[in-house]
Amino acid sequence: MNWTSKEFIWLDWAILAIGILAIIVAVYRTIKKDKEKMKGADSQDYLFGKGEPWYIIGAAIFAANIGSEHLVGLAGTGAKDGVGMAHWEMQGWMILILGWLFVPFYQLLNNKMGKIITMPDFLKFRYTQRTGSWLSIITLIAYVLTKVSVTAFTGGIFFEYLIGLPFWYGAIGLIVVTAIFTVFGGMKGVMTLSAIQTPILIIGSFLVLFLGLNMLGNGSITEGWSQMMNVCNAAHDGFGTTHLFHTDPADPMYNQYPGYVVFLGASIIGFWYWCTDQHIVQRVLGQTKGEDNAKVMARARRGTIAAGYFKLLPVFMFLIPGMVAYALSMKTGSGIEMDITNTHDTDGAFAMMVKNILPAGVKGIVTIGFVCALVASLAAFFNSCATLFTEDFYKPMKKGMSEAHYVLVGRIATVVVVILGLAWMPIMMNMGNLYSYLQDIQSLIAPAMVAVFTLGIFSKRITPKAGEWGLIGGFLIGMLRLVTNVLTSSGKAAMDGAFWDATAWFWQTNWLVFEVWLLVFIIVMMFVVSFFTPAPSKAQVEAITFNAEYRKSIRESWTIGDVIASLGVIALCAAFYIYFW
């Protein structure tokens, strides 16, 4: 047997088949056992899950974040632009904000409303019914146009480069398998799959990293690291791709990541994603039912701390292996061929590493973890969409139906999301670079979310109508910018005419700079609107006020160990920034 084969051999296929079968059995038994425990439970148990330990919460948050856009996009951008995209990944510190700041607020609102909330629930309570409904619409649109379709698209690329499977077979197959899994597994299935795939994914990715460095350094990992840094430092006309901040206007990466504004822009997107996005927050909200406040908050917070440590890993699991792949493409006999000006080549960086670096048998084991990661991530999106539709649209319209009926509606909503995601994919594929498209969408949605949630929690002066104007107005401005991005090739095309000359500031401004100014504009607009509209009600203000009893329960929910563990996350993030500054 050729253990160093650079192709999938029979052993890899056998391990992959047996492993997937074993996972199916394990997930089925877990779901069956859980159903026996929760006979008579309501639809929220299906949609949210319940009472998982902190380490499962942390693994679920991590797994919900890791998808094929990381396996393909993050490794691809590592090969092309080095650590430039690390700002979006080195955000373990941002997840701490969810656990320490937002979990108590969401729990307080849970107590007042008597149910597990969704993010639209929060906005309906703090602002207006229309504000919450618009958040549901915006979130569902974002999931269909970016999350579902992007994950499936990049999954197709991954399987194409790894095993030679035609793109559409991989993309459609991934969506169909995930849809079936989500419909029958619910949140418990997602949680279980997350716990299974996380260690495989972490170990497998680090195997790719270390074996890749070992090959690059001719048997020495440290020499391989030096070689990678040397090759990447010489890239981009000698400006290099091994530093996080590009402050020289002559640097080819300056136009994409201008100076230090990149950190602020990435933080805005991170704040929206980690602290207010239903897809992530649902992993925490699912733990807030039927227990003492302090215990619930302690478990949820420790889950976010664990996720903070997990979030330190993707840069080393995917982005740096992409840099190693680029360096190996310069090495004769590595089997990796890459042209960094060709997006399709760089997107295949991680799959090429798995195929050419890992020994026979290990390829199959690692691929099991990657398949689980793809399914778990996509299933989490499907489940969040089902939750939003059922809790925020269907239940208010069809009150008094059986809980089994609501679960069925959630499953139907999942199928609809699958169909919409598939229908959007051909359109998305004609809209230019996939990863730039994804980040542009996020930068246009995030400012409105950040402004509305932050001011809604921290300011008693912001009125209900101000929140409504901020969310809807900010979203519409963002979508207008998206339209101009499509028409002007993200501001790169030469557009002639009086209209385009007069509006050049709107469509030519760097995407990160535009994101920051959009956030400032929305905040100012909300304060101005608050001067001319009715103040929030007493109940709305009380929802964001910590009384003595609640402050006590918060203090009882954390220990000095939680503080030390949180500081550890922050210290590791800071160390990364210092090294790659």
C-alpha positions in Angstrom: 0.0 0.0 0.0 1.3 3.5 -0.9 0.9 5.4 2.4 2.1 8.6 0.8 -0.3 8.5 -2.1 -1.5 12.0 -3.1 -4.9 10.6 -4.1 -7.8 9.1 -2.2 -7.3 5.3 -2.1 -9.6 2.5 -1.0 -8.5 2.8 2.7 -9.6 6.5 2.8 -12.9 5.7 1.2 -13.5 2.8 3.6 -12.7 4.9 6.6 -14.9 7.7 5.4 -17.9 5.4 4.8 -17.6 3.6 8.2 -17.0 6.9 10.0 -20.1 8.6 8.5 -22.2 5.5 9.3 -21.0 5.5 12.9 -21.8 9.2 13.3 -25.3 8.7 11.9 -25.9 5.9 14.4 -24.6 8.0 17.3 -26.7 11.0 16.4 -29.8 8.9 15.9 -29.4 7.3 19.3 -28.8 10.6 21.0 -31.9 12.1 19.4 -34.0 9.1 20.2 -32.9 9.1 23.9 -33.5 12.9 24.1 -37.0 12.5 22.6 -37.9 9.9 25.3 -36.8 12.4 28.0 -38.8 15.3 26.5 -42.1 13.7 25.7 -44.7 16.4 25.8 -42.1 19.1 25.4 -42.8 22.1 23.2 -41.5 23.3 19.9 -38.8 25.5 21.6 -37.0 22.3 22.7 -36.8 21.2 19.1 -35.7 24.7 17.9 -33.4 25.7 20.7 -32.2 22.6 22.5 -32.0 22.6 26.3 -29.6 22.3 29.2 -26.4 21.4 27.5 -23.1 21.6 29.6 -20.8 24.6 29.0 -18.3 22.7 26.9 -21.0 21.5 24.5 -22.2 25.1 24.2 -18.7 26.3 23.5 -18.2 23.5 20.9 -21.6 24.3 19.3 -20.8 28.0 19.0 -17.5 27.2 17.4 -19.0 24.6 15.1 -21.8 26.9 14.0 -19.1 29.5 13.0 -16.9 27.0 11.1 -18.2 26.2 7.7 -17.0 25.6 4.2 -16.3 29.3 3.8 -13.4 28.7 6.2 -12.2 25.5 4.6 -12.2 27.2 1.2 -12.4 31.0 1.7 -10.2 31.5 4.7 -7.5 29.2 3.4 -7.8 30.8 0.0 -7.4 34.3 1.3 -4.4 33.1 3.4 -2.8 31.9 0.2 -3.6 35.1 -1.6 -3.3 37.8 1.1 -1.7 36.2 4.1 -2.9 37.3 7.5 -5.0 40.2 6.2 -8.3 38.5 7.0 -7.1 37.4 10.5 -8.9 40.4 12.0 -12.2 38.7 11.3 -11.0 35.4 12.9 -8.9 36.6 15.9 -12.1 37.6 17.7 -12.2 35.3 20.7 -12.3 38.5 22.8 -15.6 39.5 21.0 -17.3 36.3 22.1 -16.6 37.2 25.7 -18.8 40.3 25.2 -21.6 38.0 24.4 -21.1 36.0 27.6 -20.4 38.8 30.0 -22.6 41.5 28.7 -25.4 40.3 26.4 -26.3 37.0 28.1 -27.5 38.8 31.2 -29.6 41.2 29.2 -31.2 38.4 27.1 -31.8 36.4 30.3 -33.5 39.5 31.9 -35.8 39.8 28.9 -36.5 36.1 29.0 -37.7 36.4 32.6 -39.9 39.4 31.8 -41.4 37.7 28.7 -41.7 34.3 30.1 -40.2 32.5 27.1 -36.9 32.0 25.3 -36.5 35.0 23.0 -35.3 35.4 19.5 -33.4 38.5 18.5 -36.5 40.0 16.8 -38.3 39.4 20.1 -35.8 41.7 21.8 -36.4 44.5 19.3 -40.1 44.1 19.4 -40.0 44.5 23.2 -37.5 47.4 23.2 -38.7 49.2 20.1 -41.7 48.4 18.0 -43.4 45.3 16.5 -42.3 46.5 13.0 -38.6 46.7 14.1 -38.6 43.1 15.2 -40.4 42.0 12.0 -37.8 43.8 9.9 -35.0 42.2 11.7 -36.5 38.8 10.9 -36.8 39.8 7.2 -33.2 41.1 7.1 -31.8 38.0 8.9 -33.7 35.6 6.6 -32.5 37.5 3.5 -29.0 37.5 4.8 -29.1 33.7 5.5 -30.5 32.8 2.1 -28.2 35.2 0.1 -25.0 34.6 2.0 -24.9 31.9 4.6 -26.7 29.0 2.9 -25.6 29.7 -0.6 -22.0 30.6 0.2 -21.6 27.5 2.4 -22.9 25.2 -0.3 -20.9 26.9 -3.0 -17.6 26.7 -1.2 -18.4 23.1 -0.1 -18.7 22.2 -3.8 -15.3 23.7 -4.4 -13.8 21.8 -1.5 -15.0 18.4 -2.7 -14.0 19.2 -6.3 -10.4 19.8 -5.3 -10.2 17.0 -2.7 -11.8 14.0 -4.5 -12.6 15.3 -7.9 -16.3 15.4 -7.4 -18.0 17.7 -9.9 -18.9 21.1 -8.3 -22.7 20.9 -8.5 -22.7 17.3 -7.2 -20.8 18.4 -4.1 -22.8 21.6 -3.6 -26.3 20.1 -4.1 -25.4 16.9 -2.2 -24.2 18.9 0.8 -27.5 20.9 0.9 -29.7 17.9 0.5 -27.9 15.8 3.2 -27.9 18.8 5.6 -31.6 19.5 5.0 -32.6 15.9 5.8 -30.4 16.0 8.9 -31.8 19.3 10.1 -35.5 18.3 9.5 -35.1 15.2 11.6 -32.4 16.2 14.0 -33.4 19.6 15.2 -31.1 21.5 17.5 -30.3 18.4 19.5 -28.9 16.8 16.4 -26.8 20.0 15.6 -25.4 20.0 19.1 -24.5 16.4 19.0 -22.9 16.6 15.6 -20.9 19.7 16.8 -19.5 17.8 19.7 -18.4 14.9 17.5 -16.8 17.0 14.7 -15.0 19.6 16.8 -12.1 17.5 18.0 -11.7 15.8 14.6 -11.7 19.1 12.9 -9.1 20.6 15.2 -6.7 17.7 15.2 -7.0 17.1 11.5 -6.4 20.8 10.6 -3.4 21.0 12.8 -2.1 17.8 11.2 -2.4 19.6 7.9 -0.5 22.6 9.3 2.4 20.7 10.9 2.9 18.2 8.2 2.8 21.0 5.6 5.4 23.0 7.6 7.4 19.8 7.9 7.4 19.2 4.1 8.2 22.9 3.5 11.2 22.7 5.9 12.5 19.4 4.7 11.8 17.6 7.9 11.8 20.6 10.3 8.6 22.4 11.4 10.5 25.4 12.6 12.5 25.7 9.4 9.2 25.3 7.5 7.7 28.2 9.4 10.8 30.4 8.5 10.5 29.4 4.9 6.8 30.3 4.9 7.4 33.7 6.4 10.2 34.4 3.9 8.1 33.4 0.9 5.1 35.4 2.1 7.2 38.4 3.0 8.4 38.6 -0.6 4.8 38.4 -2.0 2.8 41.4 -3.2 5.7 43.3 -4.8 7.8 42.8 -1.7 5.3 44.4 0.7 4.6 41.0 2.1 1.5 39.3 3.5 2.7 38.5 7.0 1.4 41.7 8.8 -2.1 42.6 9.9 -1.9 46.4 9.1 -1.1 47.8 5.7 -0.4 51.5 6.1 1.6 52.3 3.0 -0.6 53.5 0.1 1.8 51.8 -2.3 1.1 48.4 -0.7 -1.2 46.3 -3.1 -3.3 45.4 -0.1 -3.9 49.0 1.1 -6.9 49.6 -1.1 -8.6 46.5 0.4 -7.4 46.9 4.0 -6.5 50.6 4.5 -4.4 51.1 7.6 -5.8 50.7 11.0 -9.5 51.2 10.0 -9.5 47.5 9.2 -9.6 46.6 12.9 -12.6 48.9 13.5 -14.4 47.5 10.5 -13.8 43.9 11.4 -14.9 44.7 15.0 -18.3 46.1 13.8 -19.0 43.0 11.8 -17.8 40.8 14.7 -20.0 42.6 17.2 -23.1 42.0 15.1 -22.2 38.4 14.3 -21.1 37.2 17.8 -23.5 39.3 20.0 -26.7 39.8 18.1 -26.9 37.3 15.2 -29.6 34.6 15.8 -27.3 31.9 14.3 -24.8 32.3 17.1 -26.9 33.6 20.0 -29.3 30.7 19.6 -26.6 28.4 21.0 -26.8 30.5 24.2 -30.5 31.2 24.3 -31.2 27.5 24.2 -29.8 27.2 27.6 -32.1 29.7 29.3 -35.2 27.7 30.2 -36.4 26.4 33.5 -33.4 27.0 35.8 -32.1 29.4 38.3 -30.8 32.6 36.7 -27.3 32.3 38.2 -26.9 28.7 37.0 -28.1 29.5 33.5 -25.8 32.6 33.2 -22.8 30.7 34.6 -23.2 27.8 32.1 -23.9 30.2 29.2 -20.9 32.4 30.1 -18.5 29.5 30.5 -19.7 28.2 27.1 -18.8 31.5 25.5 -15.4 31.5 27.3 -14.7 28.1 25.9 -15.8 29.3 22.4 -13.4 32.2 22.8 -10.5 29.8 23.1 -11.8 27.7 20.2 -12.1 30.9 18.1 -8.3 31.4 18.4 -7.8 28.3 16.4 -9.2 28.9 12.8 -6.3 31.2 11.9 -3.9 28.3 12.5 -6.4 25.7 11.2 -7.2 27.3 7.9 -5.6 30.7 7.2 -1.9 29.8 7.9 -2.2 26.4 6.1 -3.3 28.6 3.1 0.0 30.5 3.5 1.9 27.2 3.7 0.2 26.0 0.5 1.3 29.1 -1.3 4.9 28.6 -0.1 4.7 24.9 -1.1 3.5 25.9 -4.6 7.0 27.4 -5.0 8.7 24.1 -3.9 9.4 21.6 -6.6 7.7 18.2 -6.0 5.1 19.3 -3.5 2.3 18.5 -5.8 0.6 21.9 -5.1 0.3 24.2 -8.1 -1.2 27.6 -7.5 -1.5 31.0 -9.2 -2.5 33.6 -6.6 -4.0 35.8 -9.3 -6.5 32.9 -10.0 -9.2 32.9 -7.3 -10.2 29.3 -8.2 -6.7 28.1 -7.5 -6.4 29.9 -4.1 -9.8 28.7 -3.1 -8.6 25.1 -3.5 -5.6 25.6 -1.2 -6.8 23.7 1.8 -8.2 20.8 -0.2 -4.9 20.6 -2.0 -3.1 20.4 1.3 -5.3 17.6 2.6 -4.8 15.7 -0.7 -1.1 16.1 -1.0 0.2 16.3 2.6 -1.8 13.8 4.7 -0.9 10.1 4.5 -3.4 7.4 3.3 -6.0 6.6 5.9 -5.6 9.9 7.7 -7.1 11.7 4.7 -10.3 9.7 5.3 -10.4 10.4 9.0 -9.8 14.2 8.5 -12.4 14.3 5.7 -15.0 12.9 8.2 -14.4 15.9 10.4 -14.7 18.3 7.5 -18.0 16.7 6.3 -19.4 17.0 9.8 -18.2 20.6 10.0 -20.0 21.5 6.8 -23.2 19.7 7.8 -23.2 21.1 11.3 -22.6 24.7 10.1 -25.2 24.6 7.3 -27.7 22.8 9.6 -27.3 25.6 12.2 -28.2 28.1 9.5 -31.3 26.1 8.5 -32.3 25.7 12.1 -32.0 29.4 12.9 -34.1 30.2 9.8 -36.8 27.7 11.0 -36.7 29.3 14.4 -37.1 32.9 13.1 -40.0 31.9 10.8 -41.9 29.8 13.4 -41.4 32.1 16.4 -41.7 35.5 14.8 -44.0 35.0 11.8 -46.1 31.9 12.1 -47.0 31.7 15.8 -48.3 35.3 16.0 -50.5 34.6 13.0 -51.6 31.1 14.0 -52.1 31.1 17.7 -53.3 28.1 19.6 -52.1 25.4 17.3 -50.5 22.2 18.6 -46.8 22.1 19.4 -46.4 19.3 16.9 -47.9 21.6 14.3 -45.4 24.3 15.0 -42.5 21.9 14.8 -43.8 20.7 11.4 -44.0 24.3 10.2 -40.4 24.8 11.3 -39.4 21.8 9.2 -41.2 23.1 6.2 -39.5 26.5 6.6 -36.2 24.6 6.5 -37.1 23.0 3.2 -38.1 26.4 1.8 -34.7 27.9 2.8 -32.9 25.0 1.0 -34.8 25.7 -2.2 -34.2 29.5 -2.0 -30.5 28.9 -1.3 -30.2 26.7 -4.3 -32.1 29.1 -6.5 -29.8 32.0 -5.5 -26.5 30.1 -6.2 -26.3 30.6 -10.0 -27.0 34.3 -9.5 -24.4 34.6 -6.8 -21.8 32.9 -8.9 -22.0 35.7 -11.5 -21.4 38.5 -9.0 -17.6 38.4 -8.8 -15.2 37.1 -6.1 -17.1 35.1 -3.6 -15.3 36.1 -0.4 -15.3 39.8 -1.3 -19.0 39.5 -2.0 -19.6 37.8 1.4 -17.7 40.5 3.4 -19.3 43.3 1.5 -22.8 42.0 2.4 -21.8 41.7 6.1 -20.3 45.2 6.2 -23.5 46.7 4.8 -25.8 44.8 7.3 -23.7 45.0 10.5 -23.8 48.8 11.2 -27.6 49.0 11.5 -27.6 45.9 13.8 -24.8 47.2 16.0 -26.4 50.7 16.4 -29.9 49.4 17.2 -28.9 46.7 19.7 -26.2 48.8 21.4 -28.3 51.9 21.9 -31.4 49.9 22.7 -29.5 48.3 25.7 -27.4 51.2 26.9 -29.6 54.3 26.3 -32.9 55.0 27.9 -33.3 58.0 25.7 -33.6 56.2 22.4 -37.2 56.0 21.4 -39.1 53.1 19.8 -39.4 55.0 16.5 -35.7 55.8 16.5 -34.9 52.1 16.6 -37.3 51.5 13.8 -35.8 54.2 11.7 -32.2 53.1 12.5 -32.8 49.5 11.5 -34.8 50.0 8.4 -33.0 53.1 7.2 -29.6 51.6 7.8 -30.5 48.4 6.0 -31.9 50.3 3.0 -28.8 52.4 2.7 -26.7 49.3 2.8 -28.7 47.6 0.1 -28.4 50.7 -2.1 -24.6 50.5 -1.7 -24.9 46.8 -2.6 -26.7 47.7 -5.8 -24.0 50.2 -6.7 -21.3 47.6 -5.9 -22.9 45.3 -8.5 -23.2 48.0 -11.1 -19.7 49.4 -10.6 -17.8 46.2 -9.8 -17.4 47.3 -6.2 -16.3 50.8 -7.2 -13.6 49.7 -9.6 -15.4 50.3 -12.9 -15.2 53.7 -14.7 -18.7 55.1 -14.6 -19.3 58.1 -16.8 -22.1 60.6 -16.4 -23.3 63.5 -14.1 -25.1 61.1 -11.8 -22.0 58.9 -11.2 -19.7 61.9 -10.8 -22.0 63.4 -8.2 -22.4 60.2 -6.2 -18.8 58.9 -6.5 -18.2 59.4 -2.8 -21.0 56.9 -2.2 -19.9 54.1 -4.4 -16.1 54.6 -4.6 -15.4 54.9 -0.8 -13.5 51.9 0.6 -15.9 49.3 1.9 -14.5 49.4 5.5 -14.5 53.2 5.6 -18.0 53.2 4.3 -19.0 50.7 7.0 -17.7 53.0 9.8 -19.3 56.1 8.5 -22.6 54.2 8.0 -22.5 53.2 11.7 -21.9 56.8 12.7 -24.7 58.1 10.5 -27.2 55.6 11.9 -26.3 56.5 15.5 -26.7 60.2 14.9 -29.9 59.6 13.1 -31.3 57.6 16.0 -30.5 60.4 18.5 -32.1 63.0 16.2 -35.3 61.0 15.7 -35.5 60.4 19.5 -35.8 64.2 20.0 -39.0 64.3 18.0 -40.7 61.0 18.8 -42.5 59.6 22.0 -40.2 58.3 24.7 -40.1 54.5 25.5 -42.6 53.1 27.9 -41.8 52.3 31.5 -41.7 48.6 30.7 -39.3 49.1 27.8 -36.9 51.1 30.0 -37.2 48.6 32.9 -36.1 45.8 30.5 -32.7 47.4 30.2 -32.3 48.3 33.9 -30.6 46.0 36.4 -32.4 46.0 39.7 -30.7 44.9 43.0 -32.0 41.4 42.8 -30.8 40.8 39.3 -27.4 42.4 40.0 -27.1 39.9 42.8 -27.9 36.9 40.6 -25.3 38.1 38.1 -22.6 38.4 40.7 -23.4 34.9 41.9 -23.0 33.5 38.4 -19.3 34.1 38.0 -16.1 33.2 39.9 -12.6 34.4 39.8 -11.8 31.4 37.6 -14.2 32.8 34.9 -12.3 36.1 35.1 -8.9 34.5 34.8 -10.1 32.3 31.9 -11.5 35.3 30.1 -8.2 37.3 30.5 -6.4 34.3 29.0 -8.4 34.7 25.8 -7.7 38.4 25.6 -3.9 37.8 26.3 -3.7 35.3 23.5 -5.4 37.6 21.0 -3.1 40.4 22.0 0.0 38.1 21.5 -1.1 37.3 18.0 -1.5 41.0 17.1 1.9 41.7 18.5 3.6 39.0 16.5 1.9 39.8 13.2 1.6 43.5 13.6 
